[in-house]
Amino acid sequence: MGRIMEIEFEKGGLFTAELLDAEAPNTCETIWNHLPVDLVFYHSIVSGQAILTNPKGILGTIQPENQRVSGTPPGTLAFLIKDYIFPNEQIYIAYGIFVSRGLLHQNNQPVNIFAQVTDNLEALKEVGQRVLHKGDERVTFRKKS
């Protein structure tokens, strides 16, 4: 097993996620070097069963790697690289069906897949539904000791 981080939601929910170092080494290293971090997540508008955050440029140097638009299982953590169409980088946590797509017609936007939640996927779905129905929530990411 590789590097592990904990993801804790302010209103309840603690999960572990394994970084996918072999598949997305640059993304994983950049994320790891920024831990711990607190970010506010809200529900995705167009990409399905996922919550997301705009980390406000803290990552900035990530290049495309291990990219997908669909076919990601629940518990996937993905990073959207900012570009001319998407001015903000984003981190997604998928809790169900997730397809990375933008607001423009037929604009699928590939994301870097960098981690996978390894436990409590049913509880993660409940947290995602809570964010959908009750609004944004602060989430803490930290290295698991």
Contacts in CASP RR format, 6 or more apart in sequence:
PFRMAT RR
TARGET T0000
AUTHOR 0000-0000-0000
METHOD contacts of the structure
MODEL  1
MGRIMEIEFEKGGLFTAELLDAEAPNTCETIWNHLPVDLVFYHSIVSGQA
ILTNPKGILGTIQPENQRVSGTPPGTLAFLIKDYIFPNEQIYIAYGIFVS
RGLLHQNNQPVNIFAQVTDNLEALKEVGQRVLHKGDERVTFRKKS
1 18 0 8 1.000
2 18 0 8 1.000
2 19 0 8 1.000
2 21 0 8 1.000
3 18 0 8 1.000
3 19 0 8 1.000
3 21 0 8 1.000
3 28 0 8 1.000
3 32 0 8 1.000
3 143 0 8 1.000
4 16 0 8 1.000
4 17 0 8 1.000
4 18 0 8 1.000
4 19 0 8 1.000
4 118 0 8 1.000
4 143 0 8 1.000
4 144 0 8 1.000
5 16 0 8 1.000
5 17 0 8 1.000
5 19 0 8 1.000
5 31 0 8 1.000
5 32 0 8 1.000
5 35 0 8 1.000
5 115 0 8 1.000
5 141 0 8 1.000
5 142 0 8 1.000
5 143 0 8 1.000
5 144 0 8 1.000
6 14 0 8 1.000
6 15 0 8 1.000
6 16 0 8 1.000
6 17 0 8 1.000
6 140 0 8 1.000
6 141 0 8 1.000
6 142 0 8 1.000
6 143 0 8 1.000
6 144 0 8 1.000
7 14 0 8 1.000
7 15 0 8 1.000
7 16 0 8 1.000
7 17 0 8 1.000
7 93 0 8 1.000
7 117 0 8 1.000
7 139 0 8 1.000
7 140 0 8 1.000
7 141 0 8 1.000
8 14 0 8 1.000
8 15 0 8 1.000
8 139 0 8 1.000
8 140 0 8 1.000
8 142 0 8 1.000
9 127 0 8 1.000
9 137 0 8 1.000
9 138 0 8 1.000
9 139 0 8 1.000
10 137 0 8 1.000
10 138 0 8 1.000
10 139 0 8 1.000
10 140 0 8 1.000
11 130 0 8 1.000
11 134 0 8 1.000
11 137 0 8 1.000
12 127 0 8 1.000
13 120 0 8 1.000
13 123 0 8 1.000
13 127 0 8 1.000
15 117 0 8 1.000
15 119 0 8 1.000
15 120 0 8 1.000
15 123 0 8 1.000
15 124 0 8 1.000
16 117 0 8 1.000
16 118 0 8 1.000
16 119 0 8 1.000
16 144 0 8 1.000
17 75 0 8 1.000
17 77 0 8 1.000
17 115 0 8 1.000
17 116 0 8 1.000
17 117 0 8 1.000
17 118 0 8 1.000
18 115 0 8 1.000
18 116 0 8 1.000
18 118 0 8 1.000
19 28 0 8 1.000
19 31 0 8 1.000
19 32 0 8 1.000
19 114 0 8 1.000
19 115 0 8 1.000
20 28 0 8 1.000
20 66 0 8 1.000
20 113 0 8 1.000
20 114 0 8 1.000
20 115 0 8 1.000
20 116 0 8 1.000
21 28 0 8 1.000
21 29 0 8 1.000
23 65 0 8 1.000
23 66 0 8 1.000
23 113 0 8 1.000
23 114 0 8 1.000
24 65 0 8 1.000
24 66 0 8 1.000
24 112 0 8 1.000
24 113 0 8 1.000
24 114 0 8 1.000
25 65 0 8 1.000
26 61 0 8 1.000
26 62 0 8 1.000
26 63 0 8 1.000
26 65 0 8 1.000
27 62 0 8 1.000
27 65 0 8 1.000
27 66 0 8 1.000
27 79 0 8 1.000
27 112 0 8 1.000
27 114 0 8 1.000
28 114 0 8 1.000
28 115 0 8 1.000
30 59 0 8 1.000
30 60 0 8 1.000
30 61 0 8 1.000
30 62 0 8 1.000
31 59 0 8 1.000
31 79 0 8 1.000
31 114 0 8 1.000
31 115 0 8 1.000
31 141 0 8 1.000
32 143 0 8 1.000
34 58 0 8 1.000
34 59 0 8 1.000
35 141 0 8 1.000
35 142 0 8 1.000
35 143 0 8 1.000
36 140 0 8 1.000
36 141 0 8 1.000
36 142 0 8 1.000
36 143 0 8 1.000
37 55 0 8 1.000
37 58 0 8 1.000
37 140 0 8 1.000
37 141 0 8 1.000
38 138 0 8 1.000
38 139 0 8 1.000
38 140 0 8 1.000
38 141 0 8 1.000
39 53 0 8 1.000
39 55 0 8 1.000
39 91 0 8 1.000
39 138 0 8 1.000
39 139 0 8 1.000
39 141 0 8 1.000
40 53 0 8 1.000
40 136 0 8 1.000
40 137 0 8 1.000
40 138 0 8 1.000
40 139 0 8 1.000
41 51 0 8 1.000
41 52 0 8 1.000
41 53 0 8 1.000
41 93 0 8 1.000
41 131 0 8 1.000
41 136 0 8 1.000
41 137 0 8 1.000
41 138 0 8 1.000
41 139 0 8 1.000
42 51 0 8 1.000
42 52 0 8 1.000
42 53 0 8 1.000
42 131 0 8 1.000
42 135 0 8 1.000
42 136 0 8 1.000
42 137 0 8 1.000
43 50 0 8 1.000
43 51 0 8 1.000
43 52 0 8 1.000
43 128 0 8 1.000
43 131 0 8 1.000
43 132 0 8 1.000
43 135 0 8 1.000
44 50 0 8 1.000
44 51 0 8 1.000
44 52 0 8 1.000
44 92 0 8 1.000
44 98 0 8 1.000
45 103 0 8 1.000
46 101 0 8 1.000
46 102 0 8 1.000
46 103 0 8 1.000
47 92 0 8 1.000
47 98 0 8 1.000
47 99 0 8 1.000
47 100 0 8 1.000
47 101 0 8 1.000
47 102 0 8 1.000
48 96 0 8 1.000
48 97 0 8 1.000
48 98 0 8 1.000
48 99 0 8 1.000
49 74 0 8 1.000
49 94 0 8 1.000
49 95 0 8 1.000
49 96 0 8 1.000
49 97 0 8 1.000
49 98 0 8 1.000
49 125 0 8 1.000
49 128 0 8 1.000
50 92 0 8 1.000
50 93 0 8 1.000
50 94 0 8 1.000
50 95 0 8 1.000
50 96 0 8 1.000
50 98 0 8 1.000
51 92 0 8 1.000
51 93 0 8 1.000
51 95 0 8 1.000
51 127 0 8 1.000
51 128 0 8 1.000
51 131 0 8 1.000
51 137 0 8 1.000
52 90 0 8 1.000
52 91 0 8 1.000
52 92 0 8 1.000
52 93 0 8 1.000
53 90 0 8 1.000
53 91 0 8 1.000
53 139 0 8 1.000
54 88 0 8 1.000
54 89 0 8 1.000
54 90 0 8 1.000
55 89 0 8 1.000
55 90 0 8 1.000
55 91 0 8 1.000
56 88 0 8 1.000
57 82 0 8 1.000
57 88 0 8 1.000
57 89 0 8 1.000
59 79 0 8 1.000
59 89 0 8 1.000
60 82 0 8 1.000
60 89 0 8 1.000
62 79 0 8 1.000
62 81 0 8 1.000
62 89 0 8 1.000
62 112 0 8 1.000
63 81 0 8 1.000
64 81 0 8 1.000
64 110 0 8 1.000
64 112 0 8 1.000
65 112 0 8 1.000
66 112 0 8 1.000
66 113 0 8 1.000
66 114 0 8 1.000
67 110 0 8 1.000
67 111 0 8 1.000
67 112 0 8 1.000
67 113 0 8 1.000
68 78 0 8 1.000
68 100 0 8 1.000
68 110 0 8 1.000
68 111 0 8 1.000
68 113 0 8 1.000
69 99 0 8 1.000
69 100 0 8 1.000
69 101 0 8 1.000
69 108 0 8 1.000
69 109 0 8 1.000
69 110 0 8 1.000
69 111 0 8 1.000
70 98 0 8 1.000
70 99 0 8 1.000
70 100 0 8 1.000
70 108 0 8 1.000
71 98 0 8 1.000
71 99 0 8 1.000
72 78 0 8 1.000
72 94 0 8 1.000
72 98 0 8 1.000
72 113 0 8 1.000
73 94 0 8 1.000
73 116 0 8 1.000
74 94 0 8 1.000
74 95 0 8 1.000
74 96 0 8 1.000
74 98 0 8 1.000
74 117 0 8 1.000
74 121 0 8 1.000
74 124 0 8 1.000
74 125 0 8 1.000
75 93 0 8 1.000
75 94 0 8 1.000
75 95 0 8 1.000
75 96 0 8 1.000
75 116 0 8 1.000
75 117 0 8 1.000
75 121 0 8 1.000
75 124 0 8 1.000
76 92 0 8 1.000
76 93 0 8 1.000
76 94 0 8 1.000
76 98 0 8 1.000
76 113 0 8 1.000
76 115 0 8 1.000
76 116 0 8 1.000
76 117 0 8 1.000
77 91 0 8 1.000
77 92 0 8 1.000
77 93 0 8 1.000
77 94 0 8 1.000
77 113 0 8 1.000
77 114 0 8 1.000
77 115 0 8 1.000
77 116 0 8 1.000
77 117 0 8 1.000
78 91 0 8 1.000
78 92 0 8 1.000
78 94 0 8 1.000
78 98 0 8 1.000
78 100 0 8 1.000
78 111 0 8 1.000
78 112 0 8 1.000
78 113 0 8 1.000
78 114 0 8 1.000
79 89 0 8 1.000
79 90 0 8 1.000
79 91 0 8 1.000
79 92 0 8 1.000
79 111 0 8 1.000
79 112 0 8 1.000
79 114 0 8 1.000
80 86 0 8 1.000
80 89 0 8 1.000
80 90 0 8 1.000
80 91 0 8 1.000
80 92 0 8 1.000
80 100 0 8 1.000
80 109 0 8 1.000
80 111 0 8 1.000
80 112 0 8 1.000
81 89 0 8 1.000
81 111 0 8 1.000
81 112 0 8 1.000
82 88 0 8 1.000
82 89 0 8 1.000
85 102 0 8 1.000
85 104 0 8 1.000
85 107 0 8 1.000
85 109 0 8 1.000
86 102 0 8 1.000
86 109 0 8 1.000
92 98 0 8 1.000
92 100 0 8 1.000
92 111 0 8 1.000
93 117 0 8 1.000
93 124 0 8 1.000
95 121 0 8 1.000
95 124 0 8 1.000
95 125 0 8 1.000
95 127 0 8 1.000
95 128 0 8 1.000
95 129 0 8 1.000
96 125 0 8 1.000
99 108 0 8 1.000
100 108 0 8 1.000
100 109 0 8 1.000
100 110 0 8 1.000
100 111 0 8 1.000
101 107 0 8 1.000
101 108 0 8 1.000
101 109 0 8 1.000
102 108 0 8 1.000
102 109 0 8 1.000
117 124 0 8 1.000
127 137 0 8 1.000
130 137 0 8 1.000
131 137 0 8 1.000
END
